[in-house]
Amino acid sequence: MGKHCHTEAERIKKEITAEVKSSYYQWIFIKECLDLLQEEKERLSDLERIANVNFELGEITLLEK
């Protein structure tokens, strides 16, 4: 019975380790996605600002904005 408990504990330890690794890699992936989305948001904000300035200067129409 002692050996059975030891092997069961090892199995559980390996399972938990695998779950932690998987969760960590998922977290890294999600963090990278959020970073990319933040960069995209900043680019779109820049484009919006440029369009607003061009509209205010009369260089583009409302439809082009």
NUFILO-408861 format. One line per 3 residues: their letters; for each residue x, y, z of N, C-alpha, C, O, CB. Coordinates in Angstrom, 1 decimal. Atoms other than C-alpha are relative to their C-alpha. Glycine has a CB too. Layout:
N
A = X:Y:Z:X:Y:Z:X:Y:Z:X:Y:Z:X:Y:Z; ...
END
This chain:
65
MGK = 0.8:-1.2:0.0:0.0:0.0:0.0:0.9:1.3:0.0:0.5:2.3:-0.6:-0.9:0.0:1.2; -0.9:-1.2:0.0:2.9:2.4:0.7:0.5:0.4:-1.4:0.5:1.5:-1.7:1.2:-0.3:0.9; -0.5:-0.2:1.3:4.2:2.0:-2.8:-1.1:0.6:-0.9:-0.9:1.5:-1.7:0.6:-1.3:-0.7
HCH = 1.2:-0.5:0.7:0.7:2.6:-4.2:-0.2:1.4:0.2:-0.4:2.2:-0.7:-1.2:-0.9:0.3; 0.2:-1.4:-0.4:0.4:5.8:-2.3:1.1:0.9:-0.6:0.8:2.0:-1.1:0.0:0.2:1.5; -1.1:-0.7:0.5:3.8:6.9:-3.5:-0.2:0.2:-1.5:0.0:1.3:-2.1:1.4:-0.7:0.2
TEA = 0.2:-0.1:1.5:3.0:6.2:-7.2:-1.2:0.9:-0.3:-1.2:1.6:-1.3:-0.2:-1.4:-0.6; 1.2:-0.9:0.1:-0.4:7.9:-6.8:0.4:1.5:0.2:0.0:2.3:-0.6:-1.1:-0.4:1.0; -0.5:-1.4:-0.3:1.3:11.0:-5.3:0.9:0.5:-1.2:0.7:1.6:-1.6:0.8:0.0:1.3
ERI = -0.8:-0.4:1.1:3.8:11.0:-8.2:-0.9:0.3:-1.2:-0.6:1.3:-2.0:1.0:-1.1:-0.4; 0.9:-0.2:1.2:1.0:10.7:-10.8:-0.7:1.4:0.2:-0.8:2.2:-0.8:-1.0:-1.1:0.0; 0.7:-1.2:-0.3:-0.9:13.6:-9.1:1.0:1.2:-0.2:0.6:2.2:-0.8:-0.6:0.0:1.4
KKE = -1.0:-1.1:0.2:2.3:15.7:-9.0:0.3:0.3:-1.5:0.4:1.4:-1.9:1.4:-0.4:0.7; -0.3:-0.2:1.4:3.0:15.1:-12.7:-1.2:0.7:-0.7:-1.1:1.5:-1.6:0.3:-1.3:-0.7; 1.2:-0.6:0.5:-0.6:16.0:-13.5:-0.1:1.5:0.3:-0.4:2.3:-0.6:-1.3:-0.8:0.5
ITA = 0.1:-1.4:-0.4:-0.5:19.2:-11.6:1.1:0.8:-0.7:0.8:1.9:-1.1:0.2:0.1:1.6; -1.1:-0.7:0.7:2.9:20.1:-13.1:-0.4:0.3:-1.5:-0.2:1.4:-2.0:1.2:-0.8:0.0; 0.5:-0.2:1.4:1.4:19.6:-16.6:-1.0:1.1:-0.1:-1.0:1.9:-1.0:-0.5:-1.4:-0.5
EVK = 1.0:-1.0:0.1:-1.6:21.7:-15.8:0.6:1.4:0.3:0.1:2.4:-0.4:-1.1:-0.3:1.1; -0.7:-1.3:-0.3:0.6:24.5:-14.4:0.7:0.5:-1.3:0.6:1.7:-1.6:1.0:-0.1:1.2; -0.7:-0.3:1.2:2.8:24.4:-17.5:-1.0:0.5:-1.1:-0.8:1.5:-1.8:0.8:-1.2:-0.5
SSY = 1.0:-0.4:1.0:-0.3:24.5:-19.8:-0.6:1.4:0.3:-0.8:2.2:-0.6:-1.1:-1.1:0.0; 0.6:-1.3:-0.4:-1.8:27.4:-17.8:1.0:1.1:-0.3:0.6:2.2:-0.7:-0.4:0.0:1.4; -1.0:-1.0:0.2:1.5:29.3:-18.0:0.1:0.4:-1.5:0.1:1.5:-1.8:1.3:-0.5:0.5
YQW = -0.1:-0.2:1.4:1.7:28.9:-21.8:-1.2:0.7:-0.5:-1.2:1.5:-1.4:0.3:-1.3:-0.8; 1.2:-0.6:0.4:-1.9:29.9:-22.2:0.1:1.5:0.4:-0.4:2.4:-0.3:-1.3:-0.6:0.7; -0.1:-1.3:-0.5:-1.2:33.0:-20.1:0.9:0.8:-0.8:0.6:2.0:-1.2:0.5:0.0:1.5
IFI = -0.9:-0.7:0.9:1.8:33.9:-22.2:-0.7:0.4:-1.4:-0.5:1.5:-1.9:1.3:-0.9:-0.3; 0.7:-0.2:1.3:-0.3:33.5:-25.4:-1.0:1.2:0.1:-1.0:2.0:-0.7:-0.7:-1.3:-0.4; 1.0:-1.1:-0.2:-3.1:35.7:-24.0:0.7:1.3:0.2:0.2:2.4:-0.3:-0.9:-0.4:1.2
KEC = -0.7:-1.2:-0.2:-0.6:38.3:-22.8:0.5:0.6:-1.3:0.4:1.8:-1.6:1.1:-0.2:1.0; -0.4:-0.5:1.3:0.9:38.5:-26.3:-1.1:0.5:-0.9:-1.0:1.5:-1.5:0.8:-1.2:-0.7; 1.1:-0.5:0.8:-2.5:38.8:-27.9:-0.5:1.4:0.5:-0.8:2.3:-0.3:-1.2:-1.0:0.2
LDL = 0.4:-1.3:-0.6:-3.4:41.7:-25.5:1.0:1.0:-0.4:0.6:2.2:-0.7:-0.1:-0.1:1.5; -1.0:-1.0:0.4:-0.1:43.4:-26.3:-0.2:0.4:-1.5:-0.1:1.6:-1.8:1.4:-0.6:0.2; 0.2:-0.3:1.4:-0.8:43.1:-30.0:-1.3:0.9:-0.2:-1.3:1.8:-1.0:-0.2:-1.3:-0.8
LQE = 1.3:-0.8:0.0:-4.4:44.4:-29.5:0.2:1.5:0.4:-0.3:2.4:-0.1:-1.1:-0.6:0.8; -0.3:-1.4:-0.4:-3.0:47.4:-27.6:0.7:0.8:-1.0:0.4:2.0:-1.2:0.8:-0.1:1.3; -0.7:-0.7:1.1:-0.6:48.2:-30.4:-0.9:0.4:-1.1:-0.9:1.5:-1.6:1.1:-0.9:-0.5
EKE = 1.0:-0.3:1.1:-3.4:48.0:-32.9:-0.9:1.1:0.4:-1.3:2.0:-0.4:-0.8:-1.3:-0.3; 0.8:-1.1:-0.5:-5.6:50.2:-30.8:0.7:1.4:-0.1:0.1:2.4:-0.5:-0.4:-0.2:1.5; -0.8:-1.2:0.1:-2.8:52.8:-30.6:0.1:0.5:-1.5:0.0:1.7:-1.8:1.4:-0.2:0.6
RLS = -0.1:-0.4:1.4:-2.4:52.7:-34.4:-1.3:0.6:-0.5:-1.3:1.6:-1.2:0.4:-1.2:-0.8; 1.3:-0.5:0.5:-6.1:53.1:-35.0:-0.3:1.4:0.6:-0.9:2.2:-0.1:-1.1:-1.0:0.4; 0.2:-1.3:-0.6:-6.2:56.0:-32.6:0.8:1.1:-0.7:0.3:2.2:-0.9:0.4:0.0:1.5
DLE = -0.8:-1.0:0.8:-3.4:57.7:-34.5:-0.7:0.3:-1.3:-0.7:1.4:-1.8:1.4:-0.6:-0.3; 0.7:-0.2:1.3:-5.3:57.1:-37.8:-1.2:0.9:0.2:-1.5:1.8:-0.6:-0.4:-1.3:-0.6; 1.2:-0.8:-0.3:-8.4:58.6:-36.2:0.4:1.5:0.2:-0.3:2.4:-0.3:-0.8:-0.5:1.2
RIA = -0.5:-1.3:-0.3:-6.5:61.6:-35.0:0.4:0.7:-1.3:0.1:1.9:-1.5:1.2:0.0:1.0; -0.5:-0.5:1.3:-4.9:62.1:-38.5:-1.3:0.4:-0.8:-1.3:1.4:-1.5:0.9:-1.0:-0.7; 1.3:-0.2:0.7:-8.4:61.8:-40.1:-0.7:1.3:0.5:-1.2:2.1:-0.3:-0.9:-1.2:0.0
NVN = 0.7:-1.2:-0.6:-9.9:64.4:-37.7:0.8:1.3:-0.4:0.1:2.3:-0.7:0.0:-0.2:1.5; -0.8:-1.2:0.4:-7.0:66.9:-38.4:-0.3:0.3:-1.4:-0.5:1.4:-1.8:1.5:-0.3:0.3; 0.2:-0.2:1.4:-7.4:66.4:-42.1:-1.4:0.5:-0.3:-1.5:1.4:-1.2:0.3:-1.3:-0.8
FEL = 1.3:-0.5:0.2:-11.1:66.9:-41.9:-0.1:1.5:0.5:-0.7:2.3:-0.2:-1.0:-0.9:0.8; 0.0:-1.4:-0.5:-10.7:70.1:-39.8:0.7:0.9:-0.9:0.3:2.1:-1.0:0.6:0.0:1.4; -0.7:-0.8:0.9:-8.3:71.4:-42.3:-0.6:0.1:-1.4:-0.2:0.8:-2.3:1.5:-0.5:-0.2
GEI = 0.7:0.0:1.3:-10.7:70.7:-45.1:0.6:-0.8:-1.1:0.3:-0.7:-2.3:-0.2:1.4:-0.5; -0.7:0.8:1.0:-8.4:68.3:-46.8:-0.8:-1.3:-0.4:-0.5:-1.9:-1.4:1.3:-0.4:0.5; 0.9:1.1:0.3:-11.0:65.5:-46.7:-1.4:0.3:0.4:-1.7:1.2:1.2:0.5:-1.3:0.7
TLL = 1.4:-0.2:-0.3:-14.8:65.3:-46.7:-0.4:-0.9:1.2:0.4:-1.8:1.6:-0.8:-0.3:-1.2; 0.5:0.9:-1.1:-16.9:63.7:-44.0:-0.1:-1.4:-0.4:0.1:-2.3:0.4:-1.4:0.5:0.5; 0.1:1.3:0.5:-17.4:60.7:-46.2:1.4:-0.7:0.0:1.5:-1.9:0.3:-0.6:-0.1:-1.4
EK = -1.4:0.6:0.0:-13.6:60.2:-46.5:0.5:-0.3:1.4:1.3:-1.1:1.7:0.9:0.9:-0.7; -0.4:0.1:-1.3:-13.2:60.6:-42.8:-0.5:-1.3:0.6:-0.2:-1.7:1.7:-0.6:1.1:0.9
END
